[in-house]
Amino acid sequence: MIVDPHMHVGEFPLFDVSLDEPGLIALFEEFDYEAGIVFHPDNALTRGIVERVPNAWALYWANPRQPGYAEEAAEFLEHPKFLGVKMHPLLDGYHPNDPSVHPLAALLVERQMPVLIHCGHPIFTLPWSIEELAVEFGELRIILGHMGHGNIVYINGSIDVAERNPNVYLETSGMPMHSKIRTAFERVGSERVMYGSDAPFHDPGVELRKVEVSGLDERARRRVLGLNARKLFFGSDDAPVSALN
């Protein structure tokens, strides 16, 4: 029962990685995914893929530096397979709580949709910077992608931020310390920590293994590996996560 909320599709030449539609389907089959949530800066590319793959869903990649982005986001989020927004302040170059972000945040609150924000690198994606947005918009459900990534200071900071703010969730991809998954689960709560792979930047097999050896019991692992993302994005623990096209 794996639901992966952090998957990239398309090409990322800066990082020498790519994941096309057949590759995405192959990952779903290899790791027995129930669903994966994908994104790319080219939102039309993402839309085409999720319209053809029943258990693939999408986040709108929002770049506040692009004119008219909030209006475009509103249009894409009308699509039944777009479940929320992806923000990458590091790559796109903006502060998470910049006033240009506020129209998007208000839209997501209105539509009760979450946002996944890359977390773990200076200057724009440190957990405390994202916390400013979480405090400004207390009803906006924010996922800290990578929960601090590879720096222990940022990992601990992400857990602290989520513990302080009930609208903040943690996602595990790219975070190397398996033991911190259990720490996060125990401190933040059973429904606000979720697995993610960050494919193709990270291998799902490696990311899954971190959850398996984290020290969580079977019931807790089920929550992290699928139920928490399922509830956040689809509405309940038993919500359907595939669609007929």
ChimeraX attribute file (.defattr): number of C-alpha atoms within 10 A of each C-alpha:
attribute: neighborCount
match mode: 1-to-1
recipient: residues
	/A:1	13
	/A:2	22
	/A:3	27
	/A:4	28
	/A:5	30
	/A:6	24
	/A:7	25
	/A:8	25
	/A:9	23
	/A:10	20
	/A:11	15
	/A:12	15
	/A:13	8
	/A:14	6
	/A:15	9
	/A:16	9
	/A:17	15
	/A:18	15
	/A:19	18
	/A:20	14
	/A:21	17
	/A:22	11
	/A:23	13
	/A:24	22
	/A:25	17
	/A:26	12
	/A:27	19
	/A:28	20
	/A:29	11
	/A:30	11
	/A:31	12
	/A:32	12
	/A:33	18
	/A:34	18
	/A:35	23
	/A:36	27
	/A:37	25
	/A:38	27
	/A:39	26
	/A:40	21
	/A:41	20
	/A:42	12
	/A:43	17
	/A:44	12
	/A:45	13
	/A:46	25
	/A:47	22
	/A:48	11
	/A:49	21
	/A:50	22
	/A:51	18
	/A:52	12
	/A:53	18
	/A:54	17
	/A:55	21
	/A:56	30
	/A:57	28
	/A:58	30
	/A:59	29
	/A:60	28
	/A:61	23
	/A:62	24
	/A:63	22
	/A:64	23
	/A:65	13
	/A:66	10
	/A:67	9
	/A:68	10
	/A:69	18
	/A:70	20
	/A:71	13
	/A:72	13
	/A:73	22
	/A:74	15
	/A:75	11
	/A:76	22
	/A:77	21
	/A:78	11
	/A:79	12
	/A:80	11
	/A:81	20
	/A:82	23
	/A:83	23
	/A:84	23
	/A:85	23
	/A:86	24
	/A:87	24
	/A:88	21
	/A:89	25
	/A:90	19
	/A:91	11
	/A:92	15
	/A:93	14
	/A:94	19
	/A:95	21
	/A:96	27
	/A:97	20
	/A:98	11
	/A:99	12
	/A:100	17
	/A:101	20
	/A:102	17
	/A:103	13
	/A:104	20
	/A:105	26
	/A:106	14
	/A:107	17
	/A:108	21
	/A:109	16
	/A:110	11
	/A:111	15
	/A:112	14
	/A:113	21
	/A:114	24
	/A:115	26
	/A:116	25
	/A:117	23
	/A:118	26
	/A:119	29
	/A:120	27
	/A:121	16
	/A:122	12
	/A:123	12
	/A:124	22
	/A:125	26
	/A:126	26
	/A:127	29
	/A:128	17
	/A:129	16
	/A:130	24
	/A:131	22
	/A:132	16
	/A:133	20
	/A:134	24
	/A:135	15
	/A:136	12
	/A:137	17
	/A:138	15
	/A:139	18
	/A:140	24
	/A:141	22
	/A:142	26
	/A:143	26
	/A:144	29
	/A:145	32
	/A:146	27
	/A:147	33
	/A:148	29
	/A:149	24
	/A:150	15
	/A:151	15
	/A:152	15
	/A:153	13
	/A:154	22
	/A:155	25
	/A:156	16
	/A:157	18
	/A:158	29
	/A:159	26
	/A:160	16
	/A:161	24
	/A:162	26
	/A:163	17
	/A:164	13
	/A:165	17
	/A:166	17
	/A:167	20
	/A:168	28
	/A:169	30
	/A:170	30
	/A:171	31
	/A:172	30
	/A:173	29
	/A:174	23
	/A:175	21
	/A:176	19
	/A:177	17
	/A:178	17
	/A:179	14
	/A:180	21
	/A:181	27
	/A:182	22
	/A:183	16
	/A:184	25
	/A:185	21
	/A:186	13
	/A:187	13
	/A:188	22
	/A:189	14
	/A:190	17
	/A:191	17
	/A:192	23
	/A:193	29
	/A:194	30
	/A:195	31
	/A:196	30
	/A:197	25
	/A:198	22
	/A:199	22
	/A:200	23
	/A:201	17
	/A:202	15
	/A:203	14
	/A:204	22
	/A:205	12
	/A:206	14
	/A:207	21
	/A:208	18
	/A:209	11
	/A:210	22
	/A:211	25
	/A:212	15
	/A:213	14
	/A:214	16
	/A:215	16
	/A:216	18
	/A:217	11
	/A:218	10
	/A:219	9
	/A:220	18
	/A:221	22
	/A:222	17
	/A:223	23
	/A:224	29
	/A:225	23
	/A:226	22
	/A:227	24
	/A:228	23
	/A:229	29
	/A:230	26
	/A:231	15
	/A:232	19
	/A:233	21
	/A:234	16
	/A:235	12
	/A:236	13
	/A:237	14
	/A:238	10
	/A:239	12
	/A:240	13
	/A:241	16
	/A:242	15
	/A:243	14
	/A:244	8
	/A:245	8
